[in-house]
Amino acid sequence: MTRGNQREISREKAKKKLDKLGKGSKSKEDDGLSLRNKQERDAEIMRLKQKKKQELAEAASK
């Protein structure tokens, strides 16, 4: 191969770029939460959204 270690250097550079942008890392919101806790949190958020949408629909129909 004539490229030598250029491919490895390129990969390292791309990884640093992604890390700098914050991509490829976990969001701070999810750190330390188990799968069950995440599911419960998301379910509660969805319940609130559904309740709000239902209230808006009822208000619009009156």
CHARMM-style PDB file with segment names, atoms N, HN, CA, C and O in Angstrom:
ATOM      1  N   MET     1       0.836  -1.185   0.000  1.00  0.00      PROA
ATOM      2  CA  MET     1       0.000   0.000   0.000  1.00  0.00      PROA
ATOM      3  C   MET     1       0.877   1.242   0.000  1.00  0.00      PROA
ATOM      4  O   MET     1       1.901   1.305   0.680  1.00  0.00      PROA
ATOM      5  N   THR     2       0.463   2.196  -0.755  1.00  0.00      PROA
ATOM      6  HN  THR     2      -0.369   2.144  -1.308  1.00  0.00      PROA
ATOM      7  CA  THR     2       1.242   3.419  -0.842  1.00  0.00      PROA
ATOM      8  C   THR     2       0.748   4.486   0.124  1.00  0.00      PROA
ATOM      9  O   THR     2       1.413   5.504   0.317  1.00  0.00      PROA
ATOM     10  N   ARG     3      -0.398   4.265   0.723  1.00  0.00      PROA
ATOM     11  HN  ARG     3      -0.939   3.439   0.566  1.00  0.00      PROA
ATOM     12  CA  ARG     3      -0.975   5.309   1.587  1.00  0.00      PROA
ATOM     13  C   ARG     3      -0.330   5.367   2.957  1.00  0.00      PROA
ATOM     14  O   ARG     3      -0.388   6.403   3.620  1.00  0.00      PROA
ATOM     15  N   GLY     4       0.281   4.287   3.394  1.00  0.00      PROA
ATOM     16  HN  GLY     4       0.328   3.446   2.856  1.00  0.00      PROA
ATOM     17  CA  GLY     4       0.914   4.280   4.702  1.00  0.00      PROA
ATOM     18  C   GLY     4      -0.117   4.409   5.809  1.00  0.00      PROA
ATOM     19  O   GLY     4      -1.114   3.687   5.827  1.00  0.00      PROA
ATOM     20  N   ASN     5       0.128   5.335   6.738  1.00  0.00      PROA
ATOM     21  HN  ASN     5       0.938   5.921   6.724  1.00  0.00      PROA
ATOM     22  CA  ASN     5      -0.788   5.488   7.863  1.00  0.00      PROA
ATOM     23  C   ASN     5      -1.755   6.655   7.657  1.00  0.00      PROA
ATOM     24  O   ASN     5      -2.372   7.117   8.617  1.00  0.00      PROA
ATOM     25  N   GLN     6      -1.891   7.128   6.449  1.00  0.00      PROA
ATOM     26  HN  GLN     6      -1.389   6.753   5.669  1.00  0.00      PROA
ATOM     27  CA  GLN     6      -2.787   8.254   6.162  1.00  0.00      PROA
ATOM     28  C   GLN     6      -4.220   7.927   6.560  1.00  0.00      PROA
ATOM     29  O   GLN     6      -4.935   8.792   7.065  1.00  0.00      PROA
ATOM     30  N   ARG     7      -4.640   6.704   6.342  1.00  0.00      PROA
ATOM     31  HN  ARG     7      -4.059   6.001   5.932  1.00  0.00      PROA
ATOM     32  CA  ARG     7      -6.004   6.284   6.658  1.00  0.00      PROA
ATOM     33  C   ARG     7      -6.244   6.380   8.162  1.00  0.00      PROA
ATOM     34  O   ARG     7      -7.289   6.868   8.594  1.00  0.00      PROA
ATOM     35  N   GLU     8      -5.289   5.919   8.957  1.00  0.00      PROA
ATOM     36  HN  GLU     8      -4.440   5.522   8.607  1.00  0.00      PROA
ATOM     37  CA  GLU     8      -5.424   5.990  10.418  1.00  0.00      PROA
ATOM     38  C   GLU     8      -5.462   7.437  10.893  1.00  0.00      PROA
ATOM     39  O   GLU     8      -6.264   7.786  11.759  1.00  0.00      PROA
ATOM     40  N   ILE     9      -4.608   8.270  10.335  1.00  0.00      PROA
ATOM     41  HN  ILE     9      -3.956   7.986   9.632  1.00  0.00      PROA
ATOM     42  CA  ILE     9      -4.584   9.681  10.711  1.00  0.00      PROA
ATOM     43  C   ILE     9      -5.908  10.347  10.364  1.00  0.00      PROA
ATOM     44  O   ILE     9      -6.423  11.158  11.133  1.00  0.00      PROA
ATOM     45  N   SER    10      -6.448  10.007   9.218  1.00  0.00      PROA
ATOM     46  HN  SER    10      -6.030   9.349   8.593  1.00  0.00      PROA
ATOM     47  CA  SER    10      -7.724  10.563   8.791  1.00  0.00      PROA
ATOM     48  C   SER    10      -8.844  10.144   9.738  1.00  0.00      PROA
ATOM     49  O   SER    10      -9.695  10.962  10.087  1.00  0.00      PROA
ATOM     50  N   ARG    11      -8.854   8.891  10.155  1.00  0.00      PROA
ATOM     51  HN  ARG    11      -8.163   8.226   9.872  1.00  0.00      PROA
ATOM     52  CA  ARG    11      -9.872   8.408  11.096  1.00  0.00      PROA
ATOM     53  C   ARG    11      -9.784   9.146  12.428  1.00  0.00      PROA
ATOM     54  O   ARG    11     -10.804   9.546  12.988  1.00  0.00      PROA
ATOM     55  N   GLU    12      -8.566   9.325  12.932  1.00  0.00      PROA
ATOM     56  HN  GLU    12      -7.737   9.000  12.477  1.00  0.00      PROA
ATOM     57  CA  GLU    12      -8.381  10.043  14.191  1.00  0.00      PROA
ATOM     58  C   GLU    12      -8.871  11.484  14.076  1.00  0.00      PROA
ATOM     59  O   GLU    12      -9.518  12.005  14.985  1.00  0.00      PROA
ATOM     60  N   LYS    13      -8.560  12.115  12.962  1.00  0.00      PROA
ATOM     61  HN  LYS    13      -8.035  11.692  12.224  1.00  0.00      PROA
ATOM     62  CA  LYS    13      -8.990  13.495  12.729  1.00  0.00      PROA
ATOM     63  C   LYS    13     -10.513  13.597  12.692  1.00  0.00      PROA
ATOM     64  O   LYS    13     -11.095  14.514  13.271  1.00  0.00      PROA
ATOM     65  N   ALA    14     -11.151  12.653  12.010  1.00  0.00      PROA
ATOM     66  HN  ALA    14     -10.679  11.908  11.539  1.00  0.00      PROA
ATOM     67  CA  ALA    14     -12.613  12.649  11.920  1.00  0.00      PROA
ATOM     68  C   ALA    14     -13.234  12.413  13.293  1.00  0.00      PROA
ATOM     69  O   ALA    14     -14.243  13.034  13.625  1.00  0.00      PROA
ATOM     70  N   LYS    15     -12.651  11.532  14.090  1.00  0.00      PROA
ATOM     71  HN  LYS    15     -11.831  11.028  13.821  1.00  0.00      PROA
ATOM     72  CA  LYS    15     -13.162  11.256  15.432  1.00  0.00      PROA
ATOM     73  C   LYS    15     -13.066  12.498  16.312  1.00  0.00      PROA
ATOM     74  O   LYS    15     -14.004  12.816  17.043  1.00  0.00      PROA
ATOM     75  N   LYS    16     -11.945  13.196  16.244  1.00  0.00      PROA
ATOM     76  HN  LYS    16     -11.183  12.938  15.649  1.00  0.00      PROA
ATOM     77  CA  LYS    16     -11.779  14.423  17.027  1.00  0.00      PROA
ATOM     78  C   LYS    16     -12.804  15.470  16.610  1.00  0.00      PROA
ATOM     79  O   LYS    16     -13.356  16.180  17.451  1.00  0.00      PROA
ATOM     80  N   LYS    17     -13.051  15.560  15.326  1.00  0.00      PROA
ATOM     81  HN  LYS    17     -12.602  14.983  14.643  1.00  0.00      PROA
ATOM     82  CA  LYS    17     -14.016  16.530  14.816  1.00  0.00      PROA
ATOM     83  C   LYS    17     -15.419  16.230  15.338  1.00  0.00      PROA
ATOM     84  O   LYS    17     -16.135  17.137  15.764  1.00  0.00      PROA
ATOM     85  N   LEU    18     -15.813  14.948  15.305  1.00  0.00      PROA
ATOM     86  HN  LEU    18     -15.232  14.211  14.959  1.00  0.00      PROA
ATOM     87  CA  LEU    18     -17.127  14.552  15.803  1.00  0.00      PROA
ATOM     88  C   LEU    18     -17.248  14.810  17.300  1.00  0.00      PROA
ATOM     89  O   LEU    18     -18.283  15.284  17.769  1.00  0.00      PROA
ATOM     90  N   ASP    19     -16.199  14.500  18.047  1.00  0.00      PROA
ATOM     91  HN  ASP    19     -15.358  14.115  17.667  1.00  0.00      PROA
ATOM     92  CA  ASP    19     -16.226  14.728  19.487  1.00  0.00      PROA
ATOM     93  C   ASP    19     -16.336  16.212  19.807  1.00  0.00      PROA
ATOM     94  O   ASP    19     -17.011  16.604  20.758  1.00  0.00      PROA
ATOM     95  N   LYS    20     -15.673  17.023  19.012  1.00  0.00      PROA
ATOM     96  HN  LYS    20     -15.124  16.704  18.239  1.00  0.00      PROA
ATOM     97  CA  LYS    20     -15.704  18.469  19.229  1.00  0.00      PROA
ATOM     98  C   LYS    20     -17.105  19.026  19.000  1.00  0.00      PROA
ATOM     99  O   LYS    20     -17.538  19.931  19.714  1.00  0.00      PROA
ATOM    100  N   LEU    21     -17.816  18.491  18.010  1.00  0.00      PROA
ATOM    101  HN  LEU    21     -17.465  17.756  17.430  1.00  0.00      PROA
ATOM    102  CA  LEU    21     -19.162  18.947  17.701  1.00  0.00      PROA
ATOM    103  C   LEU    21     -20.201  18.389  18.673  1.00  0.00      PROA
ATOM    104  O   LEU    21     -21.347  18.839  18.690  1.00  0.00      PROA
ATOM    105  N   GLY    22     -19.798  17.410  19.479  1.00  0.00      PROA
ATOM    106  HN  GLY    22     -18.868  17.044  19.466  1.00  0.00      PROA
ATOM    107  CA  GLY    22     -20.724  16.828  20.430  1.00  0.00      PROA
ATOM    108  C   GLY    22     -21.479  15.640  19.871  1.00  0.00      PROA
ATOM    109  O   GLY    22     -22.266  15.017  20.584  1.00  0.00      PROA
ATOM    110  N   LYS    23     -21.257  15.319  18.619  1.00  0.00      PROA
ATOM    111  HN  LYS    23     -20.618  15.826  18.040  1.00  0.00      PROA
ATOM    112  CA  LYS    23     -21.915  14.168  18.028  1.00  0.00      PROA
ATOM    113  C   LYS    23     -21.141  12.922  18.435  1.00  0.00      PROA
ATOM    114  O   LYS    23     -19.935  12.965  18.678  1.00  0.00      PROA
ATOM    115  N   GLY    24     -21.858  11.826  18.502  1.00  0.00      PROA
ATOM    116  HN  GLY    24     -22.838  11.791  18.305  1.00  0.00      PROA
ATOM    117  CA  GLY    24     -21.208  10.576  18.858  1.00  0.00      PROA
ATOM    118  C   GLY    24     -21.088  10.373  20.347  1.00  0.00      PROA
ATOM    119  O   GLY    24     -20.593   9.335  20.786  1.00  0.00      PROA
ATOM    120  N   SER    25     -21.521  11.324  21.129  1.00  0.00      PROA
ATOM    121  HN  SER    25     -21.923  12.168  20.772  1.00  0.00      PROA
ATOM    122  CA  SER    25     -21.498  11.148  22.569  1.00  0.00      PROA
ATOM    123  C   SER    25     -22.919  11.161  23.080  1.00  0.00      PROA
ATOM    124  O   SER    25     -23.818  11.697  22.431  1.00  0.00      PROA
ATOM    125  N   LYS    26     -23.119  10.581  24.224  1.00  0.00      PROA
ATOM    126  HN  LYS    26     -22.389  10.146  24.751  1.00  0.00      PROA
ATOM    127  CA  LYS    26     -24.464  10.497  24.788  1.00  0.00      PROA
ATOM    128  C   LYS    26     -24.922  11.877  25.228  1.00  0.00      PROA
ATOM    129  O   LYS    26     -24.120  12.714  25.642  1.00  0.00      PROA
ATOM    130  N   SER    27     -26.202  12.092  25.133  1.00  0.00      PROA
ATOM    131  HN  SER    27     -26.854  11.411  24.797  1.00  0.00      PROA
ATOM    132  CA  SER    27     -26.720  13.373  25.585  1.00  0.00      PROA
ATOM    133  C   SER    27     -26.669  13.423  27.106  1.00  0.00      PROA
ATOM    134  O   SER    27     -26.754  12.391  27.771  1.00  0.00      PROA
ATOM    135  N   LYS    28     -26.532  14.595  27.637  1.00  0.00      PROA
ATOM    136  HN  LYS    28     -26.463  15.433  27.096  1.00  0.00      PROA
ATOM    137  CA  LYS    28     -26.414  14.756  29.079  1.00  0.00      PROA
ATOM    138  C   LYS    28     -27.714  14.399  29.788  1.00  0.00      PROA
ATOM    139  O   LYS    28     -27.698  14.048  30.968  1.00  0.00      PROA
ATOM    140  N   GLU    29     -28.829  14.484  29.087  1.00  0.00      PROA
ATOM    141  HN  GLU    29     -28.842  14.769  28.129  1.00  0.00      PROA
ATOM    142  CA  GLU    29     -30.126  14.173  29.654  1.00  0.00      PROA
ATOM    143  C   GLU    29     -30.226  12.702  30.044  1.00  0.00      PROA
ATOM    144  O   GLU    29     -30.860  12.370  31.046  1.00  0.00      PROA
ATOM    145  N   ASP    30     -29.613  11.825  29.269  1.00  0.00      PROA
ATOM    146  HN  ASP    30     -29.099  12.094  28.455  1.00  0.00      PROA
ATOM    147  CA  ASP    30     -29.750  10.394  29.475  1.00  0.00      PROA
ATOM    148  C   ASP    30     -28.678   9.799  30.373  1.00  0.00      PROA
ATOM    149  O   ASP    30     -28.768   8.623  30.728  1.00  0.00      PROA
ATOM    150  N   ASP    31     -27.681  10.561  30.746  1.00  0.00      PROA
ATOM    151  HN  ASP    31     -27.608  11.516  30.458  1.00  0.00      PROA
ATOM    152  CA  ASP    31     -26.598  10.022  31.559  1.00  0.00      PROA
ATOM    153  C   ASP    31     -27.117   9.533  32.899  1.00  0.00      PROA
ATOM    154  O   ASP    31     -27.829  10.251  33.601  1.00  0.00      PROA
ATOM    155  N   GLY    32     -26.757   8.319  33.244  1.00  0.00      PROA
ATOM    156  HN  GLY    32     -26.178   7.736  32.674  1.00  0.00      PROA
ATOM    157  CA  GLY    32     -27.095   7.772  34.537  1.00  0.00      PROA
ATOM    158  C   GLY    32     -28.492   7.196  34.644  1.00  0.00      PROA
ATOM    159  O   GLY    32     -28.854   6.700  35.711  1.00  0.00      PROA
ATOM    160  N   LEU    33     -29.284   7.237  33.607  1.00  0.00      PROA
ATOM    161  HN  LEU    33     -28.991   7.641  32.741  1.00  0.00      PROA
ATOM    162  CA  LEU    33     -30.631   6.689  33.667  1.00  0.00      PROA
ATOM    163  C   LEU    33     -30.649   5.277  33.099  1.00  0.00      PROA
ATOM    164  O   LEU    33     -30.025   4.993  32.077  1.00  0.00      PROA
ATOM    165  N   SER    34     -31.373   4.405  33.777  1.00  0.00      PROA
ATOM    166  HN  SER    34     -31.880   4.636  34.607  1.00  0.00      PROA
ATOM    167  CA  SER    34     -31.516   3.053  33.254  1.00  0.00      PROA
ATOM    168  C   SER    34     -32.562   3.067  32.147  1.00  0.00      PROA
ATOM    169  O   SER    34     -33.275   4.054  31.964  1.00  0.00      PROA
ATOM    170  N   LEU    35     -32.644   1.981  31.426  1.00  0.00      PROA
ATOM    171  HN  LEU    35     -32.065   1.179  31.575  1.00  0.00      PROA
ATOM    172  CA  LEU    35     -33.612   1.874  30.337  1.00  0.00      PROA
ATOM    173  C   LEU    35     -35.031   2.059  30.870  1.00  0.00      PROA
ATOM    174  O   LEU    35     -35.846   2.746  30.254  1.00  0.00      PROA
ATOM    175  N   ARG    36     -35.317   1.450  32.000  1.00  0.00      PROA
ATOM    176  HN  ARG    36     -34.655   0.892  32.500  1.00  0.00      PROA
ATOM    177  CA  ARG    36     -36.662   1.551  32.601  1.00  0.00      PROA
ATOM    178  C   ARG    36     -36.977   3.010  32.964  1.00  0.00      PROA
ATOM    179  O   ARG    36     -38.089   3.482  32.727  1.00  0.00      PROA
ATOM    180  N   ASN    37     -36.011   3.715  33.531  1.00  0.00      PROA
ATOM    181  HN  ASN    37     -35.107   3.332  33.724  1.00  0.00      PROA
ATOM    182  CA  ASN    37     -36.231   5.120  33.899  1.00  0.00      PROA
ATOM    183  C   ASN    37     -36.472   5.989  32.674  1.00  0.00      PROA
ATOM    184  O   ASN    37     -37.313   6.887  32.699  1.00  0.00      PROA
ATOM    185  N   LYS    38     -35.737   5.722  31.606  1.00  0.00      PROA
ATOM    186  HN  LYS    38     -35.054   4.992  31.585  1.00  0.00      PROA
ATOM    187  CA  LYS    38     -35.917   6.471  30.363  1.00  0.00      PROA
ATOM    188  C   LYS    38     -37.310   6.230  29.800  1.00  0.00      PROA
ATOM    189  O   LYS    38     -37.973   7.165  29.349  1.00  0.00      PROA
ATOM    190  N   GLN    39     -37.752   4.977  29.826  1.00  0.00      PROA
ATOM    191  HN  GLN    39     -37.214   4.218  30.192  1.00  0.00      PROA
ATOM    192  CA  GLN    39     -39.075   4.633  29.309  1.00  0.00      PROA
ATOM    193  C   GLN    39     -40.168   5.316  30.117  1.00  0.00      PROA
ATOM    194  O   GLN    39     -41.131   5.832  29.550  1.00  0.00      PROA
ATOM    195  N   GLU    40     -40.025   5.324  31.434  1.00  0.00      PROA
ATOM    196  HN  GLU    40     -39.242   4.905  31.895  1.00  0.00      PROA
ATOM    197  CA  GLU    40     -41.020   5.969  32.291  1.00  0.00      PROA
ATOM    198  C   GLU    40     -41.062   7.472  32.043  1.00  0.00      PROA
ATOM    199  O   GLU    40     -42.138   8.068  31.985  1.00  0.00      PROA
ATOM    200  N   ARG    41     -39.895   8.078  31.899  1.00  0.00      PROA
ATOM    201  HN  ARG    41     -39.021   7.594  31.947  1.00  0.00      PROA
ATOM    202  CA  ARG    41     -39.830   9.518  31.646  1.00  0.00      PROA
ATOM    203  C   ARG    41     -40.489   9.857  30.315  1.00  0.00      PROA
ATOM    204  O   ARG    41     -41.275  10.801  30.224  1.00  0.00      PROA
ATOM    205  N   ASP    42     -40.166   9.083  29.286  1.00  0.00      PROA
ATOM    206  HN  ASP    42     -39.528   8.316  29.359  1.00  0.00      PROA
ATOM    207  CA  ASP    42     -40.735   9.330  27.960  1.00  0.00      PROA
ATOM    208  C   ASP    42     -42.241   9.100  27.942  1.00  0.00      PROA
ATOM    209  O   ASP    42     -42.979   9.833  27.283  1.00  0.00      PROA
ATOM    210  N   ALA    43     -42.699   8.075  28.671  1.00  0.00      PROA
ATOM    211  HN  ALA    43     -42.100   7.479  29.206  1.00  0.00      PROA
ATOM    212  CA  ALA    43     -44.134   7.790  28.724  1.00  0.00      PROA
ATOM    213  C   ALA    43     -44.875   8.945  29.393  1.00  0.00      PROA
ATOM    214  O   ALA    43     -45.955   9.325  28.941  1.00  0.00      PROA
ATOM    215  N   GLU    44     -44.324   9.497  30.442  1.00  0.00      PROA
ATOM    216  HN  GLU    44     -43.447   9.189  30.810  1.00  0.00      PROA
ATOM    217  CA  GLU    44     -44.961  10.623  31.135  1.00  0.00      PROA
ATOM    218  C   GLU    44     -45.031  11.850  30.224  1.00  0.00      PROA
ATOM    219  O   GLU    44     -46.037  12.558  30.206  1.00  0.00      PROA
ATOM    220  N   ILE    45     -43.979  12.092  29.484  1.00  0.00      PROA
ATOM    221  HN  ILE    45     -43.161  11.516  29.499  1.00  0.00      PROA
ATOM    222  CA  ILE    45     -43.966  13.218  28.543  1.00  0.00      PROA
ATOM    223  C   ILE    45     -45.058  13.025  27.494  1.00  0.00      PROA
ATOM    224  O   ILE    45     -45.768  13.974  27.161  1.00  0.00      PROA
ATOM    225  N   MET    46     -45.198  11.819  26.974  1.00  0.00      PROA
ATOM    226  HN  MET    46     -44.621  11.048  27.243  1.00  0.00      PROA
ATOM    227  CA  MET    46     -46.216  11.543  25.962  1.00  0.00      PROA
ATOM    228  C   MET    46     -47.626  11.691  26.532  1.00  0.00      PROA
ATOM    229  O   MET    46     -48.522  12.190  25.851  1.00  0.00      PROA
ATOM    230  N   ARG    47     -47.827  11.257  27.787  1.00  0.00      PROA
ATOM    231  HN  ARG    47     -47.100  10.852  28.341  1.00  0.00      PROA
ATOM    232  CA  ARG    47     -49.147  11.422  28.411  1.00  0.00      PROA
ATOM    233  C   ARG    47     -49.517  12.895  28.515  1.00  0.00      PROA
ATOM    234  O   ARG    47     -50.655  13.280  28.244  1.00  0.00      PROA
ATOM    235  N   LEU    48     -48.551  13.712  28.908  1.00  0.00      PROA
ATOM    236  HN  LEU    48     -47.627  13.399  29.128  1.00  0.00      PROA
ATOM    237  CA  LEU    48     -48.813  15.145  29.027  1.00  0.00      PROA
ATOM    238  C   LEU    48     -49.134  15.771  27.676  1.00  0.00      PROA
ATOM    239  O   LEU    48     -50.024  16.616  27.574  1.00  0.00      PROA
ATOM    240  N   LYS    49     -48.414  15.359  26.645  1.00  0.00      PROA
ATOM    241  HN  LYS    49     -47.691  14.673  26.727  1.00  0.00      PROA
ATOM    242  CA  LYS    49     -48.674  15.878  25.297  1.00  0.00      PROA
ATOM    243  C   LYS    49     -50.066  15.479  24.820  1.00  0.00      PROA
ATOM    244  O   LYS    49     -50.793  16.291  24.248  1.00  0.00      PROA
ATOM    245  N   GLN    50     -50.428  14.220  25.060  1.00  0.00      PROA
ATOM    246  HN  GLN    50     -49.837  13.561  25.524  1.00  0.00      PROA
ATOM    247  CA  GLN    50     -51.736  13.741  24.633  1.00  0.00      PROA
ATOM    248  C   GLN    50     -52.855  14.476  25.372  1.00  0.00      PROA
ATOM    249  O   GLN    50     -53.869  14.833  24.772  1.00  0.00      PROA
ATOM    250  N   LYS    51     -52.670  14.698  26.666  1.00  0.00      PROA
ATOM    251  HN  LYS    51     -51.847  14.407  27.153  1.00  0.00      PROA
ATOM    252  CA  LYS    51     -53.678  15.403  27.463  1.00  0.00      PROA
ATOM    253  C   LYS    51     -53.844  16.836  26.959  1.00  0.00      PROA
ATOM    254  O   LYS    51     -54.964  17.331  26.831  1.00  0.00      PROA
ATOM    255  N   LYS    52     -52.728  17.490  26.675  1.00  0.00      PROA
ATOM    256  HN  LYS    52     -51.819  17.088  26.779  1.00  0.00      PROA
ATOM    257  CA  LYS    52     -52.780  18.866  26.186  1.00  0.00      PROA
ATOM    258  C   LYS    52     -53.486  18.932  24.827  1.00  0.00      PROA
ATOM    259  O   LYS    52     -54.311  19.815  24.591  1.00  0.00      PROA
ATOM    260  N   LYS    53     -53.158  17.997  23.944  1.00  0.00      PROA
ATOM    261  HN  LYS    53     -52.489  17.280  24.135  1.00  0.00      PROA
ATOM    262  CA  LYS    53     -53.778  17.979  22.615  1.00  0.00      PROA
ATOM    263  C   LYS    53     -55.279  17.709  22.714  1.00  0.00      PROA
ATOM    264  O   LYS    53     -56.072  18.298  21.979  1.00  0.00      PROA
ATOM    265  N   GLN    54     -55.662  16.820  23.621  1.00  0.00      PROA
ATOM    266  HN  GLN    54     -55.018  16.342  24.219  1.00  0.00      PROA
ATOM    267  CA  GLN    54     -57.077  16.514  23.811  1.00  0.00      PROA
ATOM    268  C   GLN    54     -57.823  17.742  24.339  1.00  0.00      PROA
ATOM    269  O   GLN    54     -58.938  18.025  23.901  1.00  0.00      PROA
ATOM    270  N   GLU    55     -57.216  18.467  25.272  1.00  0.00      PROA
ATOM    271  HN  GLU    55     -56.310  18.237  25.628  1.00  0.00      PROA
ATOM    272  CA  GLU    55     -57.841  19.679  25.803  1.00  0.00      PROA
ATOM    273  C   GLU    55     -58.006  20.734  24.714  1.00  0.00      PROA
ATOM    274  O   GLU    55     -59.027  21.420  24.663  1.00  0.00      PROA
ATOM    275  N   LEU    56     -57.008  20.867  23.843  1.00  0.00      PROA
ATOM    276  HN  LEU    56     -56.179  20.309  23.884  1.00  0.00      PROA
ATOM    277  CA  LEU    56     -57.118  21.824  22.747  1.00  0.00      PROA
ATOM    278  C   LEU    56     -58.223  21.432  21.769  1.00  0.00      PROA
ATOM    279  O   LEU    56     -58.934  22.292  21.250  1.00  0.00      PROA
ATOM    280  N   ALA    57     -58.361  20.130  21.521  1.00  0.00      PROA
ATOM    281  HN  ALA    57     -57.782  19.432  21.942  1.00  0.00      PROA
ATOM    282  CA  ALA    57     -59.403  19.660  20.614  1.00  0.00      PROA
ATOM    283  C   ALA    57     -60.792  19.908  21.199  1.00  0.00      PROA
ATOM    284  O   ALA    57     -61.714  20.287  20.476  1.00  0.00      PROA
ATOM    285  N   GLU    58     -60.940  19.695  22.500  1.00  0.00      PROA
ATOM    286  HN  GLU    58     -60.191  19.387  23.087  1.00  0.00      PROA
ATOM    287  CA  GLU    58     -62.215  19.944  23.151  1.00  0.00      PROA
ATOM    288  C   GLU    58     -62.564  21.425  23.149  1.00  0.00      PROA
ATOM    289  O   GLU    58     -63.722  21.799  22.959  1.00  0.00      PROA
ATOM    290  N   ALA    59     -61.562  22.262  23.359  1.00  0.00      PROA
ATOM    291  HN  ALA    59     -60.621  21.959  23.512  1.00  0.00      PROA
ATOM    292  CA  ALA    59     -61.790  23.704  23.358  1.00  0.00      PROA
ATOM    293  C   ALA    59     -62.160  24.190  21.959  1.00  0.00      PROA
ATOM    294  O   ALA    59     -62.976  25.101  21.821  1.00  0.00      PROA
ATOM    295  N   ALA    60     -61.583  23.606  20.939  1.00  0.00      PROA
ATOM    296  HN  ALA    60     -60.920  22.866  21.051  1.00  0.00      PROA
ATOM    297  CA  ALA    60     -61.854  24.011  19.566  1.00  0.00      PROA
ATOM    298  C   ALA    60     -63.248  23.560  19.114  1.00  0.00      PROA
ATOM    299  O   ALA    60     -63.874  24.215  18.280  1.00  0.00      PROA
ATOM    300  N   SER    61     -63.724  22.451  19.661  1.00  0.00      PROA
ATOM    301  HN  SER    61     -63.215  21.920  20.338  1.00  0.00      PROA
ATOM    302  CA  SER    61     -65.035  21.947  19.252  1.00  0.00      PROA
ATOM    303  C   SER    61     -66.183  22.702  19.920  1.00  0.00      PROA
ATOM    304  O   SER    61     -67.328  22.564  19.489  1.00  0.00      PROA
ATOM    305  N   LYS    62     -65.923  23.469  20.924  1.00  0.00      PROA
ATOM    306  HN  LYS    62     -64.993  23.581  21.274  1.00  0.00      PROA
ATOM    307  CA  LYS    62     -66.979  24.221  21.628  1.00  0.00      PROA
ATOM    308  C   LYS    62     -67.287  25.513  20.947  1.00  0.00      PROA
ATOM    309  OT1 LYS    62     -68.147  26.263  21.407  1.00  0.00      PROA
TER     310      LYS     62
END
